[in-house]
Amino acid sequence: MKKNILFALAVILLAGVIAVTRVMTRTEGTTARVEITDAETITLPLDKDGTYEISEGKLPVTLEVSEGRIRFINSRCPDHICEGYGWLSKEHDQAVCMPAGVVVSVEKGA
């Protein structure tokens, strides 16, 4: 019984160390992939500031790129959860607007 508890604690500790290491070593992304339901995927460079209106989805959304980051700034969805994600800048950061069918993912680029 005691060995099982020690083994479980060791596994939990190892998982925690791996998770913290992955978060601490993420790099800045260089592009944002914008996937739109039933439409073509768009790639936006994060080094060019601008505002992008995405109207190809189920509902229109507005994205803002500034200082190597991207975020949802407006959506016509009822709950606006996507706007609460805030700025995305690290590789693998992701924000989703489910009602609009839009997913934004930060990538390292080519």
Secondary structure as the mmCIF struct_conf table of DSSP 4:
data_model
#
loop_
_struct_conf.conf_type_id
_struct_conf.id
_struct_conf.beg_label_comp_id
_struct_conf.beg_label_asym_id
_struct_conf.beg_label_seq_id
_struct_conf.end_label_comp_id
_struct_conf.end_label_asym_id
_struct_conf.end_label_seq_id
HELX_RH_AL_P HELX_RH_AL_P1 LYS A 2 MET A 24
TURN_TY1_P TURN_TY1_P1 THR A 25 THR A 25
HELX_LH_PP_P HELX_LH_PP_P1 ARG A 26 THR A 27
STRN STRN1 GLU A 28 GLU A 28
HELX_LH_PP_P HELX_LH_PP_P2 GLY A 29 GLY A 29
BEND BEND1 THR A 30 THR A 30
STRN STRN2 THR A 31 ILE A 36
TURN_TY1_P TURN_TY1_P2 THR A 37 ASP A 38
BEND BEND2 ALA A 39 ALA A 39
STRN STRN3 ILE A 42 PRO A 45
TURN_TY1_P TURN_TY1_P3 LEU A 46 ASP A 47
BEND BEND3 LYS A 48 LYS A 48
STRN STRN4 GLY A 50 ILE A 54
BEND BEND4 GLU A 56 LEU A 59
STRN STRN5 VAL A 61 SER A 66
TURN_TY1_P TURN_TY1_P4 GLU A 67 GLY A 68
STRN STRN6 ARG A 69 SER A 75
BEND BEND5 CYS A 77 ASP A 79
HELX_RH_3T_P HELX_RH_3T_P1 ILE A 81 TYR A 85
STRN STRN7 LEU A 88 LEU A 88
STRN STRN8 LYS A 90 LYS A 90
TURN_TY1_P TURN_TY1_P5 GLU A 91 HIS A 92
STRN STRN9 GLN A 94 CYS A 97
TURN_TY1_P TURN_TY1_P6 MET A 98 GLY A 101
STRN STRN10 VAL A 102 GLU A 107
#
